[in-house]
Amino acid sequence: MRVSLIAVFLLLLLNIAADIYIVKRLPDRCRQGWRRALIWTINTMVYILFTVLMLFVYYKKFDLLMYYLEMIILGFFMLSVPKILFLAISPLDYIPKLFRAKPLKLFTPLSAVIACALPFLLLHSTLYTRKHFRIAEVNICSNKIPQAFDGYKIVQISDMHLKTLYGDTAFINRMVDTINSYNPDIVCFTGDLVSIRSDEMFPYIKNLSRFRAKNGVYSVLGNHDYGDYYKWPSPEAKEQNMQQMKNAQEQMGWNMLNNSSVEIVAASDTIVLIGVENWGKPPFKRYGDLSVSYPALYDDKYKILLTHDPAHWDTVLATSNIDLTLSGHVHAMQFKITLFGHSLSPASYIHDRWSGRYDKDGATLYVNDGIGCTLFPARIGAFPEITVLTLRSEQ
């Protein structure tokens, strides 16, 4: 969880500017005496509270507030984003004054309606969207897939960020039951099981032990799983946190592929499942080593790679002939609007591959939108995703 103090400062400035503008647009009776003092007292308290919270996050002082941090940030966004949009849209009414004409009376009421609707949209995204799964069914066709693996079913999930579920084991049970109903051959988890510390897993160990897959459950680590976003009292404490992560996954019956691989056999045919530790673009650390995971990167076997960050795919294409890569990490930035088969998200301006399927030079990347949340517990149009991939042999 990386927080830029400059971004926080700019956000506060925008909020102050929006409040000044809104107060000036209020009727005179609302801008006088005790009413004005009350408005600015409340606004100032919100500014101070948000600044203190962000400083806690920046300096990794989580113990006092980490459990409800996302809810607090959501509350601030429900207050600030509508005001900022009002500030951006309402002044358009005054453009005609540049030409000595009367101001319009269109954009101020329009921006007021949008500002009032946004908190309800965020509530819907918190209470409904993030609790309802989207099932993505994908066929992967290749003449490298052995005939014995025709119809082989892989279920991919990613980015649970268990802290942001706030103990909702019923949600995890529904996810597990949904996945089990597809009778998968394997279940693959592509990183970020937790947000801050491995003890987030403890309430869910029993639930996440219930997967039923013929060839098992396989997982890799994401950037949040290493405990890099927590200020540990010592290196030994951080290492203990990582060991706790490994022990809990072993207890759940999951197979961690930490820069390692496994061959899956059906009849006399074989495919290879490869897993790397997190490998991302800076500032995200690179723990993964593909050549250690599977040295024979150019052999003729059908190879599937689990790697948390889709930014790794360019390197994968350049250094191997891996056929199918499964990733997560982006969550579509928890904001995705799909119209006429095309998806829109601010993630597209930051990430080259941010959601869904990508094909290049005979290889395929699939980016799962994840299950949980980071920073704020809402998913605007970006439903939690369960991906069901079916291998189809063209031999």
C-alpha positions, 0 to 999 in steps of 0.5 A, a space after each residue: 500500500 503506497 501513499 504519496 504525500 504529494 497526492 494527499 496534499 493535492 487532494 486536500 487542496 482540491 477539497 478546500 477549494 471545493 468547500 470555498 466555492 460551495 460556501 460562496 454558492 450557498 444562500 446568504 442566510 447559510 453563510 452567516 454567523 454560527 452556520 458559517 462557523 459550523 460549516 468550516 469547523 466540520 470541514 477543518 476536522 475532516 481535513 485534519 482527520 484525513 491528514 493524520 490517517 494518511 500519515 499513519 499509513 505513510 509511516 506504516 503505523 497501522 496498529 491503531 487503525 488498520 482494521 477499519 482503514 478502508 472504511 475510513 478512506 471510503 467515508 472521506 471519498 464519499 465526502 470529497 469526490 462529490 464536492 470536487 466534481 461539483 467544483 469541476 462542473 458548476 463553474 461552466 455556467 459562468 463561461 458566457 460571462 466571458 462574452 458579456 452574456 448572462 450566466 447559464 443555469 444548467 451546470 450547477 443543478 446538474 453537478 448538484 444532482 451528480 454530487 448527490 448521486 455519487 455517495 449512493 453509487 459508492 454505497 451500492 458498490 460497497 454493499 452490492 457490487 463487491 459481494 457479487 461474483 462475475 464468472 468469466 468462462 474462457 476457452 484456451 485453444 492450442 495445438 500444443 495442448 495434449 489430447 488428454 488435456 482437452 476439456 481440462 478445467 482451470 479455475 483462477 482467482 486472485 487478490 483476496 485481500 482478506 482484511 477488506 472482507 472484515 470477517 465475512 466468511 459467508 462470502 468466502 464460502 459462497 466463492 468456494 461453493 461456486 468454484 467447486 460447482 464447476 468441478 475444476 481440475 485445478 484451482 490457481 490463486 495468483 497472489 495477494 491473499 492478504 493486504 498487510 499481515 499474514 494473520 489476516 488469513 486466520 479467520 478464513 483457513 477453514 473456509 479456504 480449505 474446502 476447495 475440491 480440485 482433482 489435481 489440487 490448489 496452487 498459489 503464488 505470492 503477490 506484492 502484499 503477501 510479503 509484509 512490505 507495507 508494515 513497519 516490523 519491529 525486526 527482520 525476524 518478525 517480518 520473516 516470521 510473518 512470511 513463515 506464517 503465510 506459508 504454514 497457513 497455506 500448507 494447512 489449507 492444502 494449497 501448494 505454493 509455487 515459490 519460483 518452482 514448477 510441477 508437472 501435471 500428468 493425464 494418461 501419458 501426456 504432460 503439461 507444466 504449471 510454473 509459479 514465480 514469486 512477485 515480479 513487477 515494475 518499480 516501485 514493486 519489488 522483484 522476487 521472482 526468477 523464471 529461470 529458477 522456476 523452470 529452467 527448460 523454458 523453451 521446451 515443447 511442453 504446454 506451459 502455464 505460468 502463475 505470476 501476480 503482476 501482468 507487467 511481467 508478461 513482456 519479459 515472459 514473452 521475451 525469455 520463454 515460449 510459455 503458452 498461458 500466463 495467469 495474473 491479477 494485481 490490477 483489480 481494474 482499479 476497482 472501477 470498470 464500466 462495460 458498454 457494448 462489449 468494451 470496458 473502460 477503466 482508469 487502469 487502462 491509462 496506467 497498465 498496458 494489460 489490466 483486465 481480461 484476455 490478451 493474445 500475442 505471438 501464440 501466447 495468452 495472458 489472462 488478467 483476473 479482476 480479483 476478489 477483494 479490495 485495496 484502499 477503499 472497500 468498493 468496486 464500481 462496476 468491477 465485480 469480484 471475478 472467478 475465471 473458468 478456463 477450459 483447455 481445448 486441444 487442436 491436435 
